[in-house]
Amino acid sequence: MLTILTLGQALERASRAFPAVPPEVPVILEDIRAKGDAAVFAWAAQLDAFTGGAFEVPAARLKAAPDLLDPALRAHLEAAVRRVDAFARAQMAAFQPLELTLEGMRLGHRAVPVSRAACYAPGGRYPLPSSVIMGVVPARVAGVKEVVVLSPRLHPVTLAAAALAGADRVFDLGGVHGVAAAAWGLAGVPRVDLIAGPGNRFVTGAKRLLYGDVGIDFPAGPSELLVVADGSADPALVAADLLAQAEHDPDALPMLATFDGGLVPRVAAELERQLALLPAGTPAAESLRQGFAVVLGEGPEADADAVTLADALAPEHLELQGPRAEALAGRFSSYGSLFVGADAAEVFGDYGSGTNHILPTSGAARYTGGVSVATFLKLLTWQRTLPEGREALAAQAAAIADAEGLAAHAASARLRAGRSLA
């Protein structure tokens, strides 16, 4: 099950280089760059068994998709959309236009959405309608003019979620070839400004290599969970949450840090028991083998060690179980999303509690948060010089330009000095 590591060994793992892009990814991208649409169709046929003539789902089929759902499932998806929408609208309210006067200048900013965004939802191993909701809803709230969904081996429930969330267009396409099609505008997919959404290491690698041709959110996958728990934590709940992330992908990373060494064998026993109940072929067993547990100890220094470890790992999901762990909630600063208390199950965040489940992985939480309305917004600044500020600003700019040796900059500034505004 989980390998037991010392604190030092776990910190050493956290310091390793960012995962390499799989070598297959640049090969596929270069083939598509050279051959265009034909290569996208060829890779979709080879990797996704795609046999259709077009990737886009007809608008009528998209519109009708929710009506084909089981009514109870539809109601739950609608509730998830409602919650995520409410949270996104509250976030959007924080992005107000700014305007102030500062020493002879009128300055400000405004939040402007990107024009077209692609929201990616994995579809290879499992359909993930929840990921569609997490991408489409904040994009819509941000005001993106056209929101498209990419999902390979498109499942009816994924299509229905796209309709309920408000997607404009949906494409039965994903993987490296799907991301490339959206970045470059190929095979009927419109060229987008931004691609957001989780994916396996191949999709994540493609997004990294295509950044610059297209905007991306951040590395989002494979999944990670760190549970920080004290001795009072229920081992069955800890194990269930670790398995929930482990079943996503063979490369998922389940992690446990505890103050009580006795919790580790209890969790291990629960992992073995619960793993046996999962469907055959689950990747959970494989991902558990690369996961680990750390015993922090009972001493007062262990609290600081827990914070140091978590912030170094910067996990996608961070769970705190038990009073001692929960008391540290305000001290952590690097995670995708935080779940405080045994009842704050990570899966609640996955399925629409309100916060977003598209979150940074591979340590990216050290410098970015998860998907939100801000992902789809550009904060654009503006300025207007007032008459009383012109002379001082001209002198300031010219002096600094001279110091930098940029004569044309200095000349541009000095031309403003002593001139009328007429």
GUGU-808441 format. One record per residue (C-alpha): residue number from 1; residue in three letters; y, z negated, x. Coordinates in Angstrom, 3 decimals, padded with zeros to 6 digits, always signed. Each point is the difference from the previous one (the first is absolute). Example, Ala and Ser with C-alpha at 12.3 -4.5 7.8 and 13.67 -1.06 7.14 Angstrom:
GUGU-808441
<1, Ala, <-004.500, -007.800, +012.300>>
<2, Ser, <+003.440, +000.660, +001.370>>
//
This chain:
GUGU-808441
<1, Met, <+000.000, +000.000, +000.000>>
<2, Leu, <+003.431, -000.948, +001.363>>
<3, Thr, <+000.146, -000.418, +003.768>>
<4, Ile, <+001.483, -003.357, +001.056>>
<5, Leu, <+002.886, +000.437, +002.427>>
<6, Thr, <+002.185, -002.462, +001.850>>
<7, Leu, <+003.714, +000.037, -000.736>>
<8, Gly, <+000.595, +001.730, +003.334>>
<9, Gln, <-002.560, +002.705, -000.750>>
<10, Ala, <+001.525, +000.627, -003.428>>
<11, Leu, <+003.484, +000.238, +001.498>>
<12, Glu, <-001.326, +002.434, +002.587>>
<13, Arg, <-001.330, +002.206, -002.804>>
<14, Ala, <+003.410, -000.120, -001.645>>
<15, Ser, <+001.645, +001.253, +003.176>>
<16, Arg, <-002.137, +003.122, +000.318>>
<17, Ala, <+001.592, +003.430, -000.194>>
<18, Phe, <+000.531, +001.625, -003.366>>
<19, Pro, <-003.205, +001.806, -001.084>>
<20, Ala, <-000.281, +003.498, +001.393>>
<21, Val, <+000.260, +002.986, -002.306>>
<22, Pro, <-003.551, +001.338, -000.545>>
<23, Pro, <-000.476, +003.164, +002.110>>
<24, Glu, <-000.929, +002.038, -003.074>>
<25, Val, <+003.474, -000.443, -001.496>>
<26, Pro, <+002.051, +002.167, +002.423>>
<27, Val, <-002.743, +002.634, -000.112>>
<28, Ile, <+000.297, +000.281, -003.783>>
<29, Leu, <+003.797, -000.025, +000.134>>
<30, Glu, <+000.166, +002.743, +002.607>>
<31, Asp, <-002.438, +002.133, -001.998>>
<32, Ile, <+002.179, -000.385, -003.104>>
<33, Arg, <+003.167, +000.672, +001.980>>
<34, Ala, <-001.520, +003.242, +001.264>>
<35, Lys, <-001.732, +001.243, -003.167>>
<36, Gly, <+002.063, -001.506, -002.821>>
<37, Asp, <-001.287, -000.051, -003.583>>
<38, Ala, <-003.418, +001.419, +000.877>>
<39, Ala, <-000.716, -002.883, +002.349>>
<40, Val, <+000.990, -002.591, -002.622>>
<41, Phe, <-002.476, +001.503, -002.453>>
<42, Ala, <-002.694, +000.270, +002.690>>
<43, Trp, <+000.322, -003.656, +001.034>>
<44, Ala, <+000.062, -001.131, -003.637>>
<45, Ala, <-003.223, +001.917, -000.613>>
<46, Gln, <-001.640, -001.419, +003.128>>
<47, Leu, <+001.097, -003.628, -000.315>>
<48, Asp, <+000.529, -000.495, -003.747>>
<49, Ala, <-002.389, +002.586, -001.486>>
<50, Phe, <+003.006, +001.589, -001.715>>
<51, Thr, <-000.888, +003.270, -001.759>>
<52, Gly, <+003.002, +000.655, -002.247>>
<53, Gly, <+002.582, +002.719, +000.324>>
<54, Ala, <+003.016, -002.309, -000.107>>
<55, Phe, <+000.571, -003.629, +000.930>>
<56, Glu, <+002.584, -000.808, -002.648>>
<57, Val, <-001.149, -001.546, -003.249>>
<58, Pro, <+001.435, +001.874, -003.020>>
<59, Ala, <+002.819, -001.906, -001.688>>
<60, Ala, <-001.846, -000.112, -003.329>>
<61, Arg, <-003.038, -001.613, +001.611>>
<62, Leu, <+002.205, -002.577, +001.729>>
<63, Lys, <+001.751, -000.865, -003.249>>
<64, Ala, <-003.286, -000.360, -001.909>>
<65, Ala, <-001.810, -002.070, +002.648>>
<66, Pro, <+000.916, -003.494, -001.320>>
<67, Asp, <-001.403, +000.865, -003.432>>
<68, Leu, <-003.440, +000.479, +001.546>>
<69, Leu, <-000.158, -003.539, +001.356>>
<70, Asp, <-001.790, -002.937, -001.525>>
<71, Pro, <+002.762, -001.695, -002.046>>
<72, Ala, <-000.497, -003.355, +001.708>>
<73, Leu, <+000.276, +001.534, +003.477>>
<74, Arg, <+003.069, +001.929, -001.067>>
<75, Ala, <+001.642, -003.204, -001.202>>
<76, His, <-000.676, -001.686, +003.343>>
<77, Leu, <+001.409, +002.948, +001.940>>
<78, Glu, <+003.084, -000.021, -002.224>>
<79, Ala, <+000.411, -003.717, +000.665>>
<80, Ala, <-000.197, +000.628, +003.744>>
<81, Val, <+002.631, +002.745, -000.290>>
<82, Arg, <+002.209, -002.359, -002.011>>
<83, Arg, <-000.222, -002.798, +002.573>>
<84, Val, <+000.556, +002.237, +003.024>>
<85, Asp, <+002.889, +001.698, -001.783>>
<86, Ala, <+001.653, -003.335, -000.815>>
<87, Phe, <-000.232, -001.173, +003.606>>
<88, Ala, <+001.264, +003.353, +001.313>>
<89, Arg, <+002.985, -000.104, -002.371>>
<90, Ala, <+000.862, -003.478, +001.227>>
<91, Gln, <-000.155, +001.311, +003.569>>
<92, Met, <+002.166, +002.975, -000.910>>
<93, Ala, <+002.671, -002.347, -001.307>>
<94, Ala, <+000.396, -001.298, +003.565>>
<95, Phe, <+001.089, +003.435, +001.241>>
<96, Gln, <+003.541, +000.036, -001.346>>
<97, Pro, <+002.791, +002.239, +001.309>>
<98, Leu, <+001.998, -001.768, +002.688>>
<99, Glu, <+003.744, +000.394, +000.659>>
<100, Leu, <+002.331, -002.082, +002.164>>
<101, Thr, <+003.259, +000.237, +001.925>>
<102, Leu, <-000.266, -000.850, +003.693>>
<103, Glu, <+003.017, +000.120, +002.328>>
<104, Gly, <+001.512, +003.194, -001.351>>
<105, Met, <-003.209, +001.708, -001.105>>
<106, Arg, <-001.630, +000.338, -003.369>>
<107, Leu, <-003.767, -000.147, +000.585>>
<108, Gly, <-003.041, +000.098, -002.213>>
<109, His, <-003.517, +001.117, -000.734>>
<110, Arg, <-001.989, +001.352, -002.908>>
<111, Ala, <-003.744, +000.187, -000.563>>
<112, Val, <-001.238, +003.555, -000.606>>
<113, Pro, <-003.640, +000.888, -000.713>>
<114, Val, <-001.902, +002.701, +001.843>>
<115, Ser, <-000.309, +003.154, -002.083>>
<116, Arg, <-003.783, +000.411, +000.014>>
<117, Ala, <-002.731, -002.465, +000.956>>
<118, Ala, <-003.776, +000.208, +000.207>>
<119, Cys, <-001.997, -003.075, -000.945>>
<120, Tyr, <-003.443, -000.021, +001.577>>
<121, Ala, <-003.021, -001.630, -001.639>>
<122, Pro, <-003.352, -000.020, +001.814>>
<123, Gly, <-002.875, +001.474, -001.963>>
<124, Gly, <-002.895, +000.481, +002.389>>
<125, Arg, <-002.077, -003.169, -000.350>>
<126, Tyr, <+001.603, -001.481, -003.127>>
<127, Pro, <+002.616, +001.204, -002.486>>
<128, Leu, <+003.154, -002.077, +000.454>>
<129, Pro, <+002.226, +000.317, -003.069>>
<130, Ser, <+001.722, -003.204, +001.073>>
<131, Ser, <+001.368, +001.750, +003.094>>
<132, Val, <+001.504, +002.711, -002.189>>
<133, Ile, <+001.874, -002.642, -001.995>>
<134, Met, <+001.232, -001.699, +003.178>>
<135, Gly, <+001.439, +003.234, +001.353>>
<136, Val, <+001.292, +001.787, -003.082>>
<137, Val, <+001.696, -002.892, -001.812>>
<138, Pro, <+002.422, -001.096, +002.771>>
<139, Ala, <+000.750, +003.652, +000.774>>
<140, Arg, <+000.937, +000.555, -003.638>>
<141, Val, <+002.106, -003.166, -000.115>>
<142, Ala, <+001.767, +001.046, +003.212>>
<143, Gly, <+001.005, +003.241, -001.725>>
<144, Val, <-002.102, +002.541, +001.914>>
<145, Lys, <+000.473, +003.349, -001.759>>
<146, Glu, <-003.581, +001.226, +000.397>>
<147, Val, <-002.988, -002.263, +000.609>>
<148, Val, <-003.307, +001.655, +000.855>>
<149, Val, <-003.413, -001.620, +000.411>>
<150, Leu, <-002.595, +001.006, +002.570>>
<151, Ser, <-003.567, -001.215, -000.527>>
<152, Pro, <-003.204, +001.708, +001.193>>
<153, Arg, <-003.045, +000.292, -002.255>>
<154, Leu, <+002.322, -000.873, -002.832>>
<155, His, <-001.516, -002.462, -002.455>>
<156, Pro, <+000.984, -000.030, -003.698>>
<157, Val, <+001.229, -003.598, +000.223>>
<158, Thr, <+002.212, +000.884, +002.973>>
<159, Leu, <+001.466, +002.913, -001.926>>
<160, Ala, <+000.630, -002.236, -003.018>>
<161, Ala, <+001.732, -002.595, +002.188>>
<162, Ala, <+002.247, +002.720, +001.395>>
<163, Ala, <+001.044, +000.972, -003.510>>
<164, Leu, <+000.597, -003.600, -001.084>>
<165, Ala, <+002.042, -000.695, +003.149>>
<166, Gly, <+002.207, +003.046, -000.571>>
<167, Ala, <-001.111, +002.500, +002.667>>
<168, Asp, <+001.451, +003.488, -000.377>>
<169, Arg, <-002.839, +001.913, +001.659>>
<170, Val, <-003.509, -000.857, +001.206>>
<171, Phe, <-002.104, +001.761, +002.631>>
<172, Asp, <-003.762, -000.294, +000.474>>
<173, Leu, <+000.488, -000.125, +003.741>>
<174, Gly, <+000.052, -002.591, +002.759>>
<175, Gly, <-001.135, -000.776, +003.505>>
<176, Val, <+001.670, +001.388, +003.093>>
<177, His, <+000.258, +003.410, -001.652>>
<178, Gly, <+001.683, -001.433, -003.096>>
<179, Val, <+002.568, -001.908, +002.000>>
<180, Ala, <+000.723, +003.139, +002.040>>
<181, Ala, <+000.388, +002.095, -003.151>>
<182, Ala, <+002.613, -002.415, -001.370>>
<183, Ala, <+001.827, -000.236, +003.335>>
<184, Trp, <+000.177, +003.766, +000.504>>
<185, Gly, <+000.015, +001.285, -003.585>>
<186, Leu, <-003.349, +001.824, -000.021>>
<187, Ala, <-002.707, +001.024, -002.479>>
<188, Gly, <+002.222, -000.453, -003.023>>
<189, Val, <+001.123, -003.504, +000.938>>
<190, Pro, <+003.800, -000.279, +000.177>>
<191, Arg, <+001.440, -001.166, +003.291>>
<192, Val, <+000.917, -003.662, -000.407>>
<193, Asp, <+002.531, -002.207, +001.744>>
<194, Leu, <-002.242, -003.055, +000.196>>
<195, Ile, <-003.707, -000.850, -000.210>>
<196, Ala, <-000.983, -003.532, -001.009>>
<197, Gly, <-003.347, -001.571, -000.677>>
<198, Pro, <-003.122, -001.502, +001.543>>
<199, Gly, <-002.806, +001.889, +001.669>>
<200, Asn, <-002.817, -000.172, +002.505>>
<201, Arg, <+000.535, +000.384, +003.733>>
<202, Phe, <+000.075, +003.799, -000.303>>
<203, Val, <+002.737, +000.026, -002.642>>
<204, Thr, <+001.920, -002.689, +001.888>>
<205, Gly, <-000.333, +002.020, +003.206>>
<206, Ala, <+001.235, +003.153, -001.698>>
<207, Lys, <+003.049, -001.789, -001.368>>
<208, Arg, <+000.810, -001.267, +003.487>>
<209, Leu, <-000.226, +003.469, +001.552>>
<210, Leu, <+001.979, +001.641, -002.800>>
<211, Tyr, <+002.839, -002.521, +000.104>>
<212, Gly, <+003.135, +001.987, +000.726>>
<213, Asp, <-001.170, +002.981, -002.013>>
<214, Val, <-000.112, -002.414, -002.926>>
<215, Gly, <+000.990, -003.607, -000.573>>
<216, Ile, <-002.776, -002.567, -000.378>>
<217, Asp, <-000.138, -003.562, -001.187>>
<218, Phe, <-002.021, -001.587, +002.855>>
<219, Pro, <-003.628, -000.279, +001.147>>
<220, Ala, <-001.780, -001.088, -003.209>>
<221, Gly, <-003.700, -000.370, +000.600>>
<222, Pro, <-002.711, -000.916, +000.613>>
<223, Ser, <+000.301, -003.304, -001.855>>
<224, Glu, <+000.443, -003.458, +001.569>>
<225, Leu, <-000.135, -003.560, -001.296>>
<226, Leu, <+000.617, -003.264, +001.845>>
<227, Val, <-000.888, -003.176, -001.891>>
<228, Val, <+001.486, -003.208, +001.414>>
<229, Ala, <-001.878, -002.902, -001.554>>
<230, Asp, <-000.455, -003.729, +000.377>>
<231, Gly, <-003.214, -001.925, -000.594>>
<232, Ser, <+000.643, -000.341, -003.731>>
<233, Ala, <-000.171, +003.761, -000.594>>
<234, Asp, <-002.787, +001.248, -002.226>>
<235, Pro, <-002.335, +002.043, +002.258>>
<236, Ala, <-001.058, +002.151, -002.942>>
<237, Leu, <+003.597, +001.080, -000.634>>
<238, Val, <+000.696, +000.594, +003.687>>
<239, Ala, <-003.141, +002.118, +000.327>>
<240, Ala, <+000.742, +001.939, -003.185>>
<241, Asp, <+003.468, +000.918, +001.233>>
<242, Leu, <-001.260, +001.034, +003.437>>
<243, Leu, <-002.647, +002.202, -001.609>>
<244, Ala, <+002.531, +001.526, -002.370>>
<245, Gln, <+001.858, +001.415, +002.984>>
<246, Ala, <-003.115, +000.738, +002.022>>
<247, Glu, <-001.359, +002.343, -002.664>>
<248, His, <+002.969, +002.354, +000.306>>
<249, Asp, <-001.051, +001.703, +003.205>>
<250, Pro, <-002.334, -000.488, +003.004>>
<251, Asp, <+003.152, -000.435, +002.092>>
<252, Ala, <+001.433, -002.779, -002.201>>
<253, Leu, <+000.712, -003.275, +001.791>>
<254, Pro, <-000.847, -003.345, -001.697>>
<255, Met, <+001.242, -003.100, +001.898>>
<256, Leu, <-000.156, -003.761, -000.510>>
<257, Ala, <+001.977, -002.738, +001.776>>
<258, Thr, <-000.813, -003.583, -000.920>>
<259, Phe, <+000.898, -003.514, +001.046>>
<260, Asp, <-003.517, -001.176, -000.845>>
<261, Gly, <-002.899, +001.396, +002.009>>
<262, Gly, <-002.382, -001.034, -002.752>>
<263, Leu, <+001.488, +002.599, -002.323>>
<264, Val, <-001.227, +002.920, +002.097>>
<265, Pro, <-003.775, -000.423, -000.608>>
<266, Arg, <+000.660, -000.669, -003.695>>
<267, Val, <+001.984, +003.229, -000.267>>
<268, Ala, <-002.660, +001.852, +002.004>>
<269, Ala, <-002.686, -001.134, -002.435>>
<270, Glu, <+002.115, +001.152, -002.931>>
<271, Leu, <+000.663, +003.346, +001.661>>
<272, Glu, <-003.732, +000.559, +000.374>>
<273, Arg, <-000.717, -001.047, -003.580>>
<274, Gln, <+002.793, +002.066, -001.558>>
<275, Leu, <-000.601, +003.025, +002.215>>
<276, Ala, <-003.533, +000.213, -001.370>>
<277, Leu, <+001.463, +000.357, -003.503>>
<278, Leu, <+002.182, +003.005, +000.861>>
<279, Pro, <-001.166, +003.574, -000.663>>
<280, Ala, <-002.167, +001.656, +002.606>>
<281, Gly, <+001.965, +002.087, +002.450>>
<282, Thr, <+003.068, -002.246, +000.032>>
<283, Pro, <+001.867, +000.184, +003.315>>
<284, Ala, <+000.670, -003.746, -000.211>>
<285, Ala, <-002.851, -000.976, +002.332>>
<286, Glu, <+001.266, +002.343, +002.704>>
<287, Ser, <+003.601, -001.192, -000.210>>
<288, Leu, <-001.120, -003.653, +000.025>>
<289, Arg, <-001.591, +000.620, +003.382>>
<290, Gln, <+003.389, +000.836, +001.495>>
<291, Gly, <+001.733, -002.881, -001.767>>
<292, Phe, <+000.337, -003.455, +001.501>>
<293, Ala, <+000.614, -003.680, -000.608>>
<294, Val, <+002.157, -002.376, +002.065>>
<295, Val, <-000.246, -003.792, -000.079>>
<296, Leu, <+003.499, -001.324, +000.591>>
<297, Gly, <-000.947, -003.674, +000.098>>
<298, Glu, <+001.277, -003.069, -001.842>>
<299, Gly, <+002.810, -001.080, +002.354>>
<300, Pro, <+003.707, +000.267, -000.789>>
<301, Glu, <+000.368, +002.979, +002.346>>
<302, Ala, <-002.375, +002.002, -002.215>>
<303, Asp, <+002.752, +000.677, -002.536>>
<304, Ala, <+002.064, +001.772, +002.651>>
<305, Asp, <-003.122, +001.813, +001.212>>
<306, Ala, <-000.648, +001.317, -003.513>>
<307, Val, <+003.524, +001.395, -000.190>>
<308, Thr, <-000.205, +001.477, +003.508>>
<309, Leu, <-003.318, +001.691, -000.753>>
<310, Ala, <+001.057, +001.404, -003.369>>
<311, Asp, <+003.304, +001.341, +001.280>>
<312, Ala, <-001.738, +001.596, +002.987>>
<313, Leu, <-002.609, +001.658, -002.215>>
<314, Ala, <+002.665, +000.986, -002.581>>
<315, Pro, <-002.714, +000.558, -002.620>>
<316, Glu, <+000.327, +002.247, -002.999>>
<317, His, <-000.960, -002.892, -002.283>>
<318, Leu, <+000.425, -003.695, +000.825>>
<319, Glu, <-001.641, -002.621, -002.227>>
<320, Leu, <+000.590, -003.746, +000.222>>
<321, Gln, <-002.667, -002.228, -001.550>>
<322, Gly, <+000.156, -003.779, -000.060>>
<323, Pro, <+002.988, -002.380, +000.138>>
<324, Arg, <+000.383, +000.022, +003.793>>
<325, Ala, <-000.019, +003.782, +000.158>>
<326, Glu, <+002.266, +000.386, -003.029>>
<327, Ala, <+002.582, -002.362, +001.514>>
<328, Leu, <+000.546, +002.560, +002.781>>
<329, Ala, <+001.015, +002.802, -002.384>>
<330, Gly, <+003.649, +000.070, +001.060>>
<331, Arg, <-000.786, +000.117, +003.719>>
<332, Phe, <-001.770, +003.378, +000.149>>
<333, Ser, <+002.142, +003.059, +000.649>>
<334, Ser, <-002.312, +002.971, +000.623>>
<335, Tyr, <-002.280, +001.103, -002.831>>
<336, Gly, <-000.159, +002.707, -002.616>>
<337, Ser, <-000.311, -002.319, -002.979>>
<338, Leu, <-000.595, -003.747, -000.308>>
<339, Phe, <-002.333, -001.708, -002.491>>
<340, Val, <+000.540, -003.744, -000.294>>
<341, Gly, <-002.743, -002.145, -001.507>>
<342, Ala, <-003.623, +000.573, -000.950>>
<343, Asp, <+000.983, +001.499, -003.346>>
<344, Ala, <+002.333, +002.569, +001.584>>
<345, Ala, <-002.858, +002.425, +000.567>>
<346, Glu, <+000.830, +002.976, +002.174>>
<347, Val, <-001.660, +002.211, -002.596>>
<348, Phe, <+002.666, -001.049, -002.516>>
<349, Gly, <+002.519, +001.698, +002.276>>
<350, Asp, <-002.296, +003.011, +000.239>>
<351, Tyr, <-000.136, +000.427, -003.749>>
<352, Gly, <+003.493, -000.498, -001.237>>
<353, Ser, <+001.317, -003.548, +000.181>>
<354, Gly, <+003.333, +001.678, +000.719>>
<355, Thr, <+000.391, +000.202, +003.772>>
<356, Asn, <-001.113, +003.148, +001.789>>
<357, His, <-003.395, +000.386, +001.613>>
<358, Ile, <+000.924, +002.858, +002.345>>
<359, Leu, <+000.538, -002.127, +003.088>>
<360, Pro, <+000.302, +000.402, +003.781>>
<361, Thr, <-003.126, -000.317, +002.149>>
<362, Ser, <-000.883, +000.020, +003.705>>
<363, Gly, <+002.801, -002.406, +000.849>>
<364, Ala, <+002.733, +002.090, -001.632>>
<365, Ala, <+000.999, -003.052, -002.067>>
<366, Arg, <+001.758, -001.208, +003.168>>
<367, Tyr, <+002.779, +002.487, -000.782>>
<368, Thr, <-000.304, +001.100, -003.622>>
<369, Gly, <-000.843, -001.257, -003.469>>
<370, Gly, <-002.047, +001.732, -002.664>>
<371, Val, <+000.856, +002.855, -002.314>>
<372, Ser, <+002.884, -000.750, -002.359>>
<373, Val, <+002.871, +001.867, -001.573>>
<374, Ala, <+001.612, -000.191, +003.455>>
<375, Thr, <-002.752, +002.279, +001.354>>
<376, Phe, <+001.388, +002.829, -002.093>>
<377, Leu, <+003.695, -000.719, +000.568>>
<378, Lys, <+002.449, +001.098, +002.675>>
<379, Leu, <+002.854, -002.436, +000.634>>
<380, Leu, <+002.922, +002.349, +000.646>>
<381, Thr, <+003.230, -001.349, +001.477>>
<382, Trp, <+003.507, +001.399, -000.420>>
<383, Gln, <+003.498, -000.784, +001.276>>
<384, Arg, <+003.643, +000.838, -000.616>>
<385, Thr, <+002.780, -000.870, +002.465>>
<386, Leu, <+003.045, -001.703, -001.514>>
<387, Pro, <+003.488, +000.733, +001.394>>
<388, Glu, <+000.366, -003.473, +001.466>>
<389, Gly, <-003.271, +000.286, +001.931>>
<390, Arg, <+000.357, +003.418, +001.591>>
<391, Glu, <+001.925, -000.871, +003.187>>
<392, Ala, <-002.209, -002.923, +000.979>>
<393, Leu, <-003.213, +001.916, -000.678>>
<394, Ala, <+001.223, +003.012, +001.962>>
<395, Ala, <+000.782, -002.193, +002.992>>
<396, Gln, <-003.320, -001.842, -000.271>>
<397, Ala, <-002.068, +003.178, -000.278>>
<398, Ala, <+001.851, +001.784, +002.797>>
<399, Ala, <-000.364, -002.916, +002.407>>
<400, Ile, <-003.714, -000.360, -000.602>>
<401, Ala, <-000.520, +003.774, +000.219>>
<402, Asp, <+001.825, +000.024, +003.352>>
<403, Ala, <-002.275, -002.782, +001.229>>
<404, Glu, <-003.001, +002.089, -000.955>>
<405, Gly, <+001.393, +003.108, +001.656>>
<406, Leu, <+000.086, +001.974, -003.258>>
<407, Ala, <+003.308, +001.855, +000.217>>
<408, Ala, <-000.334, +001.956, -003.243>>
<409, His, <-000.665, -003.210, -001.920>>
<410, Ala, <+003.132, -001.550, +001.503>>
<411, Ala, <+002.070, +003.087, -000.821>>
<412, Ser, <-001.207, -000.011, -003.608>>
<413, Ala, <+001.084, -003.619, -000.363>>
<414, Arg, <+003.407, +000.506, +001.659>>
<415, Leu, <+000.794, +002.934, -002.283>>
<416, Arg, <+000.092, -002.479, -002.877>>
<417, Ala, <+002.571, -002.224, +001.651>>
<418, Gly, <+003.584, +000.565, -001.148>>
<419, Arg, <-000.945, +002.704, -002.519>>
<420, Ser, <+001.095, -000.003, -003.628>>
<421, Leu, <-002.664, -000.040, -002.712>>
<422, Ala, <+001.602, +002.924, -001.842>>
//
